[in-house]
Amino acid sequence: MNRHSIGFPGTGISGDEVISKLKSLKMNDTPWRNGRMFGYVYHPGDRESKVIEQAYHMFCNENALNLSLFSSLRQLENETVAMVADRCTPERIMQAT
């Protein structure tokens, strides 16, 4: 394995440069959106992806580790846990097998 030292730069770089570097890194990624790939990727569709992106942008800067500051995240977490718990009842597990 080729290991080289990566450290923090002495000065920051522009947002445009960050995006340019990320796009460059992404160029060789597998084109998974065409649906012809078996793997750990799920593309729900363009319409659904837009909703997911909007929801992500609404909450991406909130810190879910401190739910006392973000009651919306507490509610979303509680609802998610309740939905998963509902799917994990013995009856549902037996239906899935």
Protein Blocks (a to p, Z undefined) as FASTA:
>chain_A
ZZddddddfbdcdfklmmmmmmmmmmmpccfknopaccjbdcebjklmmmmmmmmmmmmm
pcfklmmlmmmlmmmmmmmmmmmmmmmgfklmmmmZZ
